[in-house]
């Protein structure tokens, strides 16, 4: 009986209503497969899609703007332990250092990316799978690696032209179906 009560409380916690600071239209995220710490400090713009297995720690505030897509397993942290100054214990003390994270419009963040506190990711940026983003990312930059580095830029004129069109969001415009092409044919 004790086990059933525990299981019921875990299931209720996983499927509870999550209250964000703000949540735009067309936002999608699998509630039971994501973790949102301090959701009242998280703002989601219109048509934000968050893949399964993501963790957003909103202690210091997170703003995700319109049309951004997260692949599975993305981690965003807006707080960190104090480990460097005026320590009261080791390896860190009980002081949490917070800094807001901002993700611009129409950003694509690949699988298993980690974004650290205080980072701003510019509009139209692409963050490659597995990257660790510890510094700000310019608009339309393509970032890969650990630590994340800009390897190229998207076509800014094409991005801005598409952004000005009515409802340019990929899933609204093209649906969820995929067209497969060999990379060397593009």
C-alpha positions in Angstrom: 0.0 0.0 0.0 2.9 2.4 0.9 4.4 1.7 -2.5 1.2 2.5 -4.3 0.9 5.8 -2.5 4.4 6.7 -3.4 3.9 5.7 -7.1 0.7 7.8 -7.2 2.4 10.9 -5.8 5.2 10.6 -8.3 2.8 10.2 -11.2 0.7 13.2 -10.0 3.9 15.3 -9.8 4.9 14.4 -13.3 1.5 15.3 -14.8 0.7 18.4 -12.8 -0.1 21.7 -14.5 3.0 23.7 -15.0 2.7 27.5 -14.6 5.2 29.5 -16.5 5.7 33.2 -16.2 4.2 33.4 -19.7 3.4 30.8 -22.4 2.6 31.9 -26.0 0.4 30.2 -28.5 1.3 26.9 -30.0 3.8 25.9 -27.4 4.6 22.2 -27.3 6.5 20.2 -24.7 5.9 16.7 -23.3 5.2 17.5 -19.6 6.0 14.0 -18.3 9.3 13.8 -20.0 10.8 17.2 -19.2 11.9 18.9 -16.0 11.2 22.6 -15.3 12.7 24.0 -12.1 11.3 27.4 -11.0 8.9 27.5 -14.0 7.4 30.8 -12.8 10.7 32.4 -13.9 10.5 30.9 -17.4 8.9 32.7 -20.4 8.0 30.8 -23.6 7.1 32.7 -26.8 4.7 31.6 -29.5 5.5 28.3 -31.2 8.3 27.2 -28.9 8.8 23.4 -29.2 10.8 21.6 -26.5 11.8 18.0 -27.2 11.6 15.2 -24.6 14.2 14.9 -21.8 15.0 18.6 -21.6 15.8 20.3 -18.2 15.2 24.1 -17.8 16.4 25.5 -14.5 14.7 28.9 -14.3 16.1 30.0 -10.9 17.8 33.1 -12.5 15.2 33.5 -15.3 14.9 32.0 -18.8 13.3 33.7 -21.8 12.7 31.6 -24.9 11.4 33.7 -27.8 9.1 32.8 -30.7 9.7 29.9 -33.0 12.6 28.3 -31.1 13.0 24.5 -31.2 14.8 22.3 -28.7 15.9 18.8 -29.7 15.8 16.1 -27.0 18.0 16.4 -23.9 18.8 20.1 -23.9 19.8 21.5 -20.5 19.6 25.2 -19.6 20.9 26.4 -16.3 20.4 29.9 -14.9 22.1 29.3 -11.6 25.4 27.9 -10.4 27.1 27.1 -7.1 29.5 29.6 -5.5 32.8 27.9 -5.5 35.3 30.8 -5.8 34.9 33.6 -3.2 34.0 33.9 0.5 33.5 30.2 0.8 32.0 28.7 3.9 32.4 25.0 2.8 34.1 22.8 0.1 33.8 22.1 -2.8 31.2 24.9 -2.8 28.9 26.6 -0.3 25.2 27.1 -0.1 25.2 30.3 -2.1 23.6 30.1 -5.5 24.7 32.6 -8.2 22.0 33.3 -10.7 22.1 34.9 -14.2 19.3 35.0 -16.8 19.4 33.1 -20.0 17.8 34.5 -23.2 17.2 32.4 -26.4 16.2 34.6 -29.4 13.7 34.0 -32.1 13.8 31.0 -34.5 16.8 29.4 -32.8 17.4 25.7 -33.3 19.2 23.9 -30.4 20.4 20.4 -31.1 20.3 17.3 -28.9 22.2 17.2 -25.6 23.2 20.9 -25.7 24.0 22.6 -22.4 23.5 26.3 -22.0 25.2 27.9 -18.9 23.9 30.9 -16.8 24.0 34.4 -18.2 24.1 33.4 -21.9 22.2 35.2 -24.6 21.6 33.3 -27.9 20.9 35.6 -30.8 18.0 35.3 -33.3 18.3 32.6 -35.9 21.3 30.8 -34.3 21.8 27.1 -34.6 23.5 25.2 -31.8 24.9 21.8 -32.8 24.3 18.6 -30.9 26.4 18.2 -27.7 27.7 21.8 -27.6 28.3 23.5 -24.3 27.4 27.2 -24.6 29.2 29.3 -22.0 29.3 32.6 -23.9 26.8 34.7 -25.9 26.0 33.6 -29.4 25.6 36.2 -32.2 22.5 36.2 -34.4 22.5 33.6 -37.2 25.7 32.0 -35.9 26.2 28.2 -36.1 27.9 27.0 -32.9 29.4 23.6 -32.2 31.7 21.9 -29.7 32.8 22.1 -26.1 33.3 24.9 -25.4 30.9 26.1 -28.1 32.6 28.0 -30.9 31.1 29.8 -33.9 32.0 27.8 -37.1 30.0 29.8 -39.6 27.0 32.1 -40.1 23.6 31.4 -41.7 22.5 33.6 -44.7 21.3 36.7 -42.8 19.4 38.2 -45.7 17.5 34.9 -46.3 16.8 34.6 -42.6 15.4 38.2 -42.4 13.3 37.8 -45.5 11.7 34.6 -44.2 11.2 36.2 -40.8 9.2 39.0 -42.4 6.7 36.6 -44.0 3.4 35.7 -42.4 3.9 32.8 -40.0 7.3 31.5 -41.1 7.5 28.9 -38.4 8.5 25.5 -39.9 5.8 23.3 -38.3 3.0 25.8 -39.1 4.2 26.3 -42.7 5.4 22.7 -43.6 3.9 20.5 -40.9 5.8 17.8 -39.1 6.5 15.5 -42.1 10.1 15.2 -43.2 11.8 15.1 -46.6 15.0 13.1 -46.6 17.9 14.1 -49.0 21.5 13.0 -49.0 23.7 15.7 -47.6 26.0 15.9 -50.6 22.9 16.6 -52.8 22.0 19.9 -51.0 
